[in-house]
Amino acid sequence: MKTFKIISINLLVFVLLFIILECISFFILKRQGEDLPVYHYIKNPEIIDKQELLRPIVYGKKGAIAIFGCSFAYGFDLPFEESFSYRLNAVTDKTIINLAFPGEGPAFMYELLQDKNTLEILKKLNPEIFIYVNIPGHNVRHLNYRAHGYNSSLFAIKYKLEKGKLVKNQPSPIFYFLHIPYTAIIIEDFISLIQKEDTKRLNKEFTMLISNSYEIIKKKFPNSKFVIIYYPDGIDSTIHDLHPEYIAILESINDDIQIININEEVKDLSDKKYWLNDLSHPSSFAWEKITQIIKKKLLI
């Protein structure tokens, strides 16, 4: 009886502490302007059919191009007919396989290039050009737990560096259950913030994710070309911070990788016509012009 009473009291204290922490976490996140979901289970990315997340393939008659990246390459808040992949198809008449997804970065590219279903599609279409649309901030994307926003039930693809090699940060099944509460979101963000302080390790992981992806591409498609499209991450980035150190990191990965700096190619990129209303994502007009530049730079 005494043991039962002790257990009951401890359980009650735990529940009360949990409720208090949840309330505090909820109000912290709301003060940050987050649109919070009702509790939902966080899914293991391993069990997701990644093809269901992606834009449709746009077919052409003159070969194929594969695109990787985040919401920029995906075409966030744009009708499909105004997205990067659709407009690139229009100016090149090439089949465009858009493998980008909002919130993701190089880890998602590396993951897809090891994904059986994705490789089958790529082998069938045999792209001669692989494009990775990169923005500042992609070097920390693989640290984020919820790269797709708090409302998404899809957990992020995560890798870490161990003994000089990239290892998938694959948690146990109970991990996903433990990440349901609002308190878990606060803890996740705190852990990511601490990890981001180690910039040397961060940049090493970032470059390895890209270089390893490049190596897979050259092994599977030896006659192909790998291109990085560098895009500022918003209208302010075009004016105040051109991220020269970020460009230097990209240029250091491999001499065979071609880099197209959109901020240099489009001199008036700070004009609002190149951005959506959020001033953070490319507009339809931007992709209409930029696809012409890409066609010219890649001689396609």
C-alpha positions in Angstrom: 0.0 0.0 0.0 2.8 2.4 0.9 4.7 1.5 -2.3 1.5 2.2 -4.3 1.1 5.6 -2.6 4.7 6.6 -3.4 4.3 5.5 -7.0 1.0 7.4 -7.3 2.5 10.6 -5.8 5.5 10.5 -8.1 3.3 9.8 -11.1 1.1 12.8 -10.2 4.1 15.0 -9.8 5.4 13.9 -13.1 2.1 14.6 -14.9 1.8 18.0 -13.3 5.4 18.9 -14.3 4.7 17.7 -17.8 1.6 19.8 -18.1 3.4 22.9 -16.8 6.3 22.4 -19.2 3.9 21.9 -22.1 2.0 25.1 -21.2 5.3 27.1 -21.0 6.6 25.6 -24.3 3.3 26.3 -26.0 3.4 30.0 -25.1 7.1 30.3 -26.0 6.4 28.9 -29.5 3.2 31.1 -29.9 5.2 34.2 -29.0 7.6 33.2 -31.8 4.6 33.4 -34.2 4.5 29.6 -34.8 1.4 28.0 -36.2 1.3 25.0 -33.9 -0.5 21.8 -34.7 -2.6 19.6 -32.4 -0.4 16.7 -31.3 0.4 14.3 -34.1 2.8 11.4 -34.5 6.2 12.2 -36.1 6.8 9.8 -39.0 10.0 8.0 -39.6 11.3 9.3 -43.0 12.5 5.8 -43.8 8.9 4.5 -44.2 7.8 7.4 -46.5 7.5 7.0 -50.2 9.6 10.0 -51.1 8.3 10.2 -54.6 4.9 11.1 -53.2 6.4 14.3 -51.8 7.8 15.6 -55.1 6.7 17.6 -58.1 5.5 15.7 -61.1 8.1 14.9 -63.8 7.9 17.2 -66.8 8.7 15.3 -70.0 10.6 16.7 -72.9 12.3 15.4 -76.1 16.0 16.4 -75.7 17.4 14.5 -72.7 16.9 15.0 -69.0 17.8 17.2 -66.1 17.5 16.3 -62.4 16.9 19.1 -59.8 17.6 19.0 -56.1 17.1 21.6 -53.4 14.6 23.1 -51.0 11.4 25.3 -51.4 13.2 27.5 -54.0 13.8 24.6 -56.4 10.4 23.0 -55.5 8.6 26.2 -56.4 7.1 27.2 -53.1 3.7 29.0 -53.4 3.8 28.9 -57.2 1.4 27.0 -59.5 3.2 24.1 -61.0 3.2 25.8 -64.4 5.2 28.7 -63.0 7.7 26.6 -61.1 11.4 26.2 -61.8 11.1 22.7 -63.3 8.2 23.6 -65.5 9.9 26.7 -66.9 13.2 24.9 -67.4 11.4 22.3 -69.4 9.8 25.1 -71.5 13.1 26.6 -72.5 15.2 23.4 -73.0 12.6 20.8 -74.1 14.3 18.4 -71.7 12.6 16.1 -69.2 12.9 17.6 -65.8 12.9 15.5 -62.6 12.3 17.8 -59.7 13.7 16.1 -56.5 13.5 19.2 -54.3 11.3 19.5 -51.3 10.6 22.5 -49.0 12.7 22.7 -45.8 15.4 20.3 -47.1 18.9 20.7 -48.3 22.0 18.5 -49.2 21.1 15.7 -46.8 17.8 15.1 -48.8 19.8 15.1 -52.0 22.3 12.6 -50.6 19.4 10.5 -49.2 17.5 10.4 -52.6 20.7 9.4 -54.5 20.8 6.3 -52.3 17.0 5.6 -52.5 16.2 2.6 -54.7 13.0 4.0 -56.2 14.6 7.4 -57.0 17.6 5.7 -58.6 15.4 3.5 -60.8 13.6 6.7 -62.1 17.0 8.4 -62.7 18.5 5.4 -64.5 15.5 5.2 -66.7 15.6 8.9 -67.7 19.5 9.1 -67.6 19.9 12.8 -66.8 23.0 14.5 -68.4 22.8 17.4 -65.9 22.2 17.4 -62.1 21.3 20.8 -60.6 21.4 21.5 -56.9 19.8 24.9 -56.0 21.6 26.1 -52.9 20.7 29.0 -50.6 22.6 30.3 -47.5 21.4 28.2 -44.6 21.5 24.8 -46.3 24.7 24.1 -44.3 22.5 23.8 -41.2 19.5 22.0 -42.7 20.7 18.6 -41.8 20.7 19.6 -38.1 17.0 20.5 -38.0 14.6 18.0 -36.5 11.5 19.5 -38.2 12.8 21.0 -41.4 9.3 21.0 -42.9 7.8 23.1 -40.1 6.1 22.3 -36.9 2.8 21.4 -38.6 4.4 18.7 -40.7 4.3 15.2 -39.3 7.4 14.2 -41.4 10.7 14.1 -39.6 13.8 15.5 -41.3 16.6 13.5 -42.9 19.6 13.9 -40.7 23.3 12.9 -41.0 26.2 13.4 -38.7 30.0 13.0 -39.0 31.6 10.1 -37.2 35.3 9.2 -37.6 35.5 11.3 -40.8 32.4 9.6 -42.4 28.8 10.6 -42.8 26.4 8.4 -40.8 22.7 8.7 -40.9 21.3 9.9 -37.6 18.6 7.3 -37.5 16.7 7.3 -34.2 14.9 4.4 -32.6 11.1 4.0 -33.1 10.4 5.3 -29.5 12.2 8.5 -30.5 9.4 9.6 -32.7 6.8 9.2 -29.9 9.0 11.2 -27.5 9.1 14.1 -30.0 5.3 14.7 -30.1 5.1 17.2 -27.2 5.6 21.0 -27.5 8.4 20.7 -25.0 10.2 18.4 -27.4 10.2 21.1 -30.0 11.9 23.5 -27.6 14.5 20.9 -26.8 15.0 20.1 -30.5 15.6 23.7 -31.3 18.0 24.1 -28.4 20.1 21.1 -29.4 20.2 22.3 -33.0 21.3 25.8 -31.8 24.2 24.2 -29.8 25.3 22.1 -32.7 25.3 25.1 -35.0 28.0 26.7 -32.9 30.6 24.2 -34.2 30.9 25.9 -37.6 34.0 23.9 -38.6 32.2 20.6 -38.1 29.1 22.0 -39.7 30.8 23.1 -42.9 32.7 19.8 -43.1 29.4 17.9 -42.9 27.8 20.3 -45.5 30.6 19.9 -48.0 30.7 16.1 -47.5 27.0 15.8 -48.2 27.5 17.6 -51.5 30.8 15.9 -52.4 29.4 12.4 -51.6 26.3 13.2 -53.7 28.5 14.3 -56.5 30.5 11.1 -56.3 27.4 9.0 -56.5 26.2 10.9 -59.5 29.5 10.5 -61.3 29.6 6.8 -60.5 26.0 6.2 -61.7 26.1 8.7 -64.5 29.7 9.2 -65.5 29.0 11.5 -68.5 26.8 13.8 -66.5 27.5 17.4 -65.2 26.9 18.6 -61.7 25.9 22.2 -61.3 25.2 24.3 -58.1 22.8 27.2 -58.5 23.6 29.7 -55.7 20.5 31.8 -54.9 20.3 34.4 -52.1 17.8 33.5 -49.4 15.7 36.6 -49.7 15.6 40.1 -51.0 17.6 41.5 -48.1 20.3 38.9 -48.8 20.8 40.4 -52.3 21.5 43.9 -50.9 23.2 43.5 -47.5 25.0 40.2 -47.4 26.3 38.5 -50.5 27.8 35.6 -48.4 31.3 35.6 -50.1 32.4 33.0 -47.5 29.5 30.8 -48.4 30.5 30.9 -52.1 34.1 30.1 -51.1 32.9 27.0 -49.4 30.9 25.9 -52.4 33.9 26.5 -54.7 36.2 24.4 -52.5 34.2 21.2 -52.9 35.3 20.1 -56.3 36.8 21.9 -59.3 34.5 19.9 -61.6 31.4 21.3 -60.1 30.1 24.4 -62.0 28.6 27.2 -59.9 26.2 29.7 -61.2 25.8 32.7 -58.8 22.3 34.1 -59.5 23.1 37.3 -57.5 25.9 38.0 -60.1 23.9 36.9 -63.1 20.8 39.0 -62.3 22.0 42.5 -61.4 18.7 43.8 -60.3 17.8 40.8 -58.2 16.9 43.1 -55.3 13.8 44.3 -57.3 10.6 43.0 -55.8 9.5 41.6 -59.1 11.9 38.7 -58.6 10.3 37.7 -55.2 7.0 36.5 -53.9 5.1 38.6 -51.4 7.1 37.0 -48.5 10.2 38.5 -50.2 12.0 35.2 -49.4 11.1 33.0 -52.4 11.6 33.4 -56.1 8.6 34.6 -58.2 7.4 33.2 -61.4 9.1 36.2 -63.2 12.4 35.2 -61.6 12.3 31.7 -62.9 11.2 32.8 -66.3 14.4 34.9 -66.6 16.8 32.6 -64.6 15.9 29.5 -66.7 17.1 31.5 -69.8 20.4 32.3 -68.0 20.8 28.6 -67.0 20.2 27.5 -70.6 22.9 29.9 -71.8 25.4 29.1 -69.1 25.1 25.4 -69.6 24.9 25.6 -73.4 21.7 23.5 -73.6 
